[in-house]
Amino acid sequence: MTDVYLRGTDVSRTFGDVTALADVSIEIPAGSVVALVGPNGSGKTTLLRILTGLLSPSDGDVSYEGPSATRPLGYLPQAPSFRPGYTTAETAAFYARLVDDDPTELLERVGLGTVPDRPVEALSGGMTRLLGIAQALAGDPPVMSLDEPASGLDPVMSRQVFDILETLTDDGHAVVVTSHDLPLVERTADRIVVLDRGSVVAADTPAALRERTGGPLHETFTNLVAADEDAVAIRTEATR
Protein backbone atom coordinates (compact mmCIF):
# COMPACT_ATOMS: atom_id res chain seq x y z
CA MET A 1 0.00 0.00 0.00
CA THR A 2 1.37 3.41 -0.99
CA ASP A 3 2.28 5.71 1.88
CA VAL A 4 0.28 8.92 2.18
CA TYR A 5 2.64 11.85 2.70
CA LEU A 6 0.05 14.63 3.07
CA ARG A 7 -3.55 14.39 4.20
CA GLY A 8 -6.40 16.87 4.51
CA THR A 9 -9.49 15.80 6.43
CA ASP A 10 -12.82 17.66 6.28
CA VAL A 11 -11.04 20.90 5.43
CA SER A 12 -13.21 24.02 5.29
CA ARG A 13 -12.30 27.66 4.84
CA THR A 14 -14.43 30.76 4.97
CA PHE A 15 -13.58 34.38 4.23
CA GLY A 16 -16.21 36.41 6.01
CA ASP A 17 -19.54 35.17 4.67
CA VAL A 18 -17.94 33.43 1.69
CA THR A 19 -17.28 29.69 1.85
CA ALA A 20 -14.15 28.94 -0.19
CA LEU A 21 -13.90 25.27 0.83
CA ALA A 22 -16.46 22.95 2.40
CA ASP A 23 -15.49 19.63 4.03
CA VAL A 24 -12.78 18.68 1.56
CA SER A 25 -10.80 15.50 2.25
CA ILE A 26 -7.75 14.63 0.17
CA GLU A 27 -4.69 12.37 0.25
CA ILE A 28 -1.36 12.99 -1.49
CA PRO A 29 0.48 9.64 -1.75
CA ALA A 30 4.19 9.13 -2.29
CA GLY A 31 5.30 8.67 -5.88
CA SER A 32 2.20 10.23 -7.40
CA VAL A 33 0.88 13.44 -8.92
CA VAL A 34 -2.49 14.63 -7.62
CA ALA A 35 -3.97 17.40 -9.77
CA LEU A 36 -6.55 19.89 -8.51
CA VAL A 37 -8.74 21.15 -11.35
CA GLY A 38 -11.84 23.29 -11.46
CA PRO A 39 -13.25 26.60 -12.70
CA ASN A 40 -11.86 29.92 -11.50
CA GLY A 41 -12.91 30.47 -7.91
CA SER A 42 -13.48 26.76 -7.25
CA GLY A 43 -11.08 26.70 -4.29
CA LYS A 44 -8.01 25.12 -5.89
CA THR A 45 -5.46 27.68 -4.72
CA THR A 46 -7.08 27.99 -1.30
CA LEU A 47 -6.84 24.23 -0.81
CA LEU A 48 -3.25 24.14 -2.03
CA ARG A 49 -2.22 26.93 0.34
CA ILE A 50 -3.90 25.16 3.25
CA LEU A 51 -2.19 21.87 2.42
CA THR A 52 1.14 23.68 2.25
CA GLY A 53 0.61 25.44 5.58
CA LEU A 54 0.44 28.95 4.15
CA LEU A 55 -3.20 29.34 5.16
CA SER A 56 -5.06 27.94 8.15
CA PRO A 57 -8.33 26.06 7.65
CA SER A 58 -11.43 27.38 9.37
CA ASP A 59 -12.25 23.78 10.21
CA GLY A 60 -10.74 20.36 9.58
CA ASP A 61 -7.17 19.10 9.79
CA VAL A 62 -4.07 18.83 7.62
CA SER A 63 -1.32 16.39 8.58
CA TYR A 64 2.11 15.73 7.13
CA GLU A 65 2.78 11.99 7.33
CA GLY A 66 5.88 11.69 5.18
CA PRO A 67 9.46 10.95 6.23
CA SER A 68 11.40 13.21 8.54
CA ALA A 69 12.95 16.03 6.51
CA THR A 70 14.67 19.37 7.04
CA ARG A 71 12.05 20.87 4.75
CA PRO A 72 8.97 18.63 4.45
CA LEU A 73 7.14 20.70 1.82
CA GLY A 74 8.24 22.75 -1.18
CA TYR A 75 5.92 25.33 -2.71
CA LEU A 76 5.73 27.11 -6.06
CA PRO A 77 3.33 30.09 -6.12
CA GLN A 78 1.44 31.11 -9.25
CA ALA A 79 3.75 34.03 -9.93
CA PRO A 80 7.21 33.44 -8.44
CA SER A 81 9.37 36.54 -8.19
CA PHE A 82 13.00 37.05 -7.26
CA ARG A 83 15.10 39.98 -6.14
CA PRO A 84 16.47 41.95 -9.13
CA GLY A 85 20.20 42.36 -9.47
CA TYR A 86 21.05 38.76 -8.71
CA THR A 87 21.96 36.03 -11.15
CA THR A 88 20.24 32.69 -11.49
CA ALA A 89 23.12 31.00 -9.67
CA GLU A 90 23.17 33.56 -6.85
CA THR A 91 19.44 33.18 -6.35
CA ALA A 92 19.70 29.39 -6.25
CA ALA A 93 22.61 29.68 -3.82
CA PHE A 94 20.54 31.82 -1.45
CA TYR A 95 17.83 29.17 -1.14
CA ALA A 96 20.32 26.29 -1.12
CA ARG A 97 22.23 27.75 1.83
CA LEU A 98 19.08 27.76 3.94
CA VAL A 99 18.87 23.97 3.79
CA ASP A 100 22.48 22.97 3.03
CA ASP A 101 21.78 22.02 -0.59
CA ASP A 102 23.85 22.27 -3.78
CA PRO A 103 22.74 25.26 -5.92
CA THR A 104 24.41 23.91 -9.05
CA GLU A 105 22.51 20.65 -8.73
CA LEU A 106 19.24 22.53 -8.17
CA LEU A 107 19.69 24.43 -11.43
CA GLU A 108 20.63 21.26 -13.29
CA ARG A 109 17.50 19.49 -12.06
CA VAL A 110 15.25 22.09 -13.68
CA GLY A 111 17.26 22.67 -16.85
CA LEU A 112 18.82 26.02 -15.89
CA GLY A 113 22.38 24.79 -15.56
CA THR A 114 23.39 26.56 -18.78
CA VAL A 115 22.36 30.05 -17.63
CA PRO A 116 23.92 30.47 -14.16
CA ASP A 117 25.13 34.03 -14.86
CA ARG A 118 21.89 35.36 -16.31
CA PRO A 119 20.24 38.09 -14.19
CA VAL A 120 16.86 36.99 -12.88
CA GLU A 121 15.19 40.02 -14.45
CA ALA A 122 16.41 38.81 -17.86
CA LEU A 123 14.82 35.38 -17.53
CA SER A 124 11.81 34.51 -19.65
CA GLY A 125 8.53 33.71 -17.93
CA GLY A 126 9.20 30.02 -18.36
CA MET A 127 12.71 30.23 -16.95
CA THR A 128 11.45 32.23 -13.99
CA ARG A 129 8.97 29.44 -13.33
CA LEU A 130 11.78 26.88 -13.54
CA LEU A 131 13.83 28.90 -11.06
CA GLY A 132 10.78 28.90 -8.81
CA ILE A 133 10.68 25.12 -9.00
CA ALA A 134 14.40 25.04 -8.17
CA GLN A 135 13.85 27.03 -4.97
CA ALA A 136 10.92 24.78 -4.09
CA LEU A 137 13.20 21.75 -4.52
CA ALA A 138 15.86 23.11 -2.16
CA GLY A 139 16.32 20.62 0.65
CA ASP A 140 14.66 17.87 -1.41
CA PRO A 141 11.25 18.08 0.33
CA PRO A 142 9.18 14.86 0.16
CA VAL A 143 6.08 16.84 -0.84
CA MET A 144 5.95 19.40 -3.66
CA SER A 145 2.96 21.68 -4.18
CA LEU A 146 2.74 23.83 -7.30
CA ASP A 147 0.11 26.43 -8.13
CA GLU A 148 -0.53 26.68 -11.89
CA PRO A 149 3.09 25.91 -12.83
CA ALA A 150 2.37 26.01 -16.58
CA SER A 151 0.16 29.10 -16.63
CA GLY A 152 1.09 31.47 -19.45
CA LEU A 153 3.84 29.22 -20.81
CA ASP A 154 4.20 28.00 -24.37
CA PRO A 155 3.49 24.29 -25.03
CA VAL A 156 7.18 23.29 -25.05
CA MET A 157 7.93 24.97 -21.73
CA SER A 158 4.69 23.67 -20.21
CA ARG A 159 5.66 20.14 -21.15
CA GLN A 160 9.12 20.68 -19.64
CA VAL A 161 7.57 21.77 -16.34
CA PHE A 162 5.30 18.74 -16.18
CA ASP A 163 8.18 16.44 -17.15
CA ILE A 164 9.93 17.66 -14.01
CA LEU A 165 6.88 16.63 -11.97
CA GLU A 166 7.02 13.14 -13.45
CA THR A 167 10.72 12.91 -12.59
CA LEU A 168 9.93 13.89 -9.01
CA THR A 169 7.37 11.12 -8.61
CA ASP A 170 9.79 8.63 -10.14
CA ASP A 171 12.08 9.56 -7.24
CA GLY A 172 9.28 8.92 -4.73
CA HIS A 173 8.10 12.48 -4.09
CA ALA A 174 4.45 13.31 -3.54
CA VAL A 175 3.24 16.10 -5.84
CA VAL A 176 0.05 18.15 -5.69
CA VAL A 177 -0.55 20.64 -8.48
CA THR A 178 -3.28 23.00 -9.65
CA SER A 179 -3.73 23.49 -13.37
CA HIS A 180 -6.16 24.55 -16.09
CA ASP A 181 -4.20 22.60 -18.71
CA LEU A 182 -6.34 19.47 -18.88
CA PRO A 183 -4.31 17.71 -21.62
CA LEU A 184 -1.14 18.01 -19.52
CA VAL A 185 -3.00 16.96 -16.40
CA GLU A 186 -4.41 13.95 -18.21
CA ARG A 187 -0.92 12.88 -19.32
CA THR A 188 0.78 13.46 -15.99
CA ALA A 189 -1.60 13.06 -13.05
CA ASP A 190 -2.17 9.76 -11.28
CA ARG A 191 -5.30 11.16 -9.67
CA ILE A 192 -7.47 14.17 -10.45
CA VAL A 193 -9.60 16.01 -7.91
CA VAL A 194 -12.32 18.14 -9.51
CA LEU A 195 -13.43 21.10 -7.39
CA ASP A 196 -16.41 23.38 -7.90
CA ARG A 197 -17.74 26.01 -5.51
CA GLY A 198 -15.38 24.79 -2.80
CA SER A 199 -16.48 21.15 -2.86
CA VAL A 200 -15.07 17.99 -4.42
CA VAL A 201 -17.40 16.87 -7.21
CA ALA A 202 -15.18 14.00 -8.38
CA ALA A 203 -11.86 12.37 -7.51
CA ASP A 204 -10.45 9.53 -9.59
CA THR A 205 -7.82 8.47 -12.09
CA PRO A 206 -7.82 10.16 -15.51
CA ALA A 207 -8.98 6.91 -17.14
CA ALA A 208 -11.87 6.46 -14.72
CA LEU A 209 -13.00 10.06 -15.21
CA ARG A 210 -12.93 9.68 -18.99
CA GLU A 211 -15.10 6.57 -18.73
CA ARG A 212 -17.90 8.66 -17.24
CA THR A 213 -18.62 10.18 -20.65
CA GLY A 214 -16.63 7.96 -22.97
CA GLY A 215 -14.99 11.09 -24.35
CA PRO A 216 -11.98 13.28 -23.58
CA LEU A 217 -11.28 14.54 -20.08
CA HIS A 218 -12.46 18.09 -20.81
CA GLU A 219 -15.89 16.69 -21.69
CA THR A 220 -16.14 14.91 -18.33
CA PHE A 221 -14.93 18.06 -16.57
CA THR A 222 -17.57 20.20 -18.28
CA ASN A 223 -20.33 17.73 -17.44
CA LEU A 224 -19.28 17.46 -13.79
CA VAL A 225 -19.23 21.23 -13.29
CA ALA A 226 -22.54 21.67 -15.12
CA ALA A 227 -24.15 18.94 -13.00
CA ASP A 228 -22.90 20.61 -9.83
CA GLU A 229 -24.31 23.97 -10.93
CA ASP A 230 -27.67 22.32 -11.63
CA ALA A 231 -27.64 20.73 -8.17
CA VAL A 232 -26.86 24.09 -6.55
CA ALA A 233 -29.72 25.70 -8.47
CA ILE A 234 -32.13 22.98 -7.33
CA ARG A 235 -31.07 23.34 -3.70
CA THR A 236 -31.40 27.12 -3.90
CA GLU A 237 -34.88 26.87 -5.41
CA ALA A 238 -35.95 24.37 -2.75
CA THR A 239 -35.04 26.78 0.05
CA ARG A 240 -37.08 29.66 -1.32
C-alpha angles and dihedrals in degrees: 000000000000116000117244110227099182129025134184118192124195091333116186131174131185131186105201106304093344119098108212096173131017123196097323118176121188140163127207108199127200116266095020142100116227112192124203111208133172144116121298109288094022093124101258098130093040090054092046092051091049092049089050093049096245092114130033120231118239087222137359132044140273120199132185108217101169129109122298109276140168087235112019097185134036121198135199114193122211093257111026114195132188135198112274119238096045128102126235090256094048091050092049090047091055093057094039092055091057091064103023095253133146111258093198091055091048091056092046091052092059098038098256097111091108096058105049094136097048114114112244091236089060094055119109119242090260094050091048088054090050090051087051089055089049092056090046089053094053108121091018096259114205091226125050122190120189127185112211094326093177098043112135094002127127117251095261094051092042090054090049091054093050091045087060089054091053090050090052093054090047085060091051101260122143112232130193117183139174118215145158091202099099096178091056091044090051091052097044112028123090090196133017125206113199114206129191128171090351097305134100109249095175139001121184146107118298090249093051092048092050090052090063090074102012088233138088122311094256089060092054090046092052092048093048093051092045091050091050091050090051090051091050090050091051092049091048092050091048092056095053 
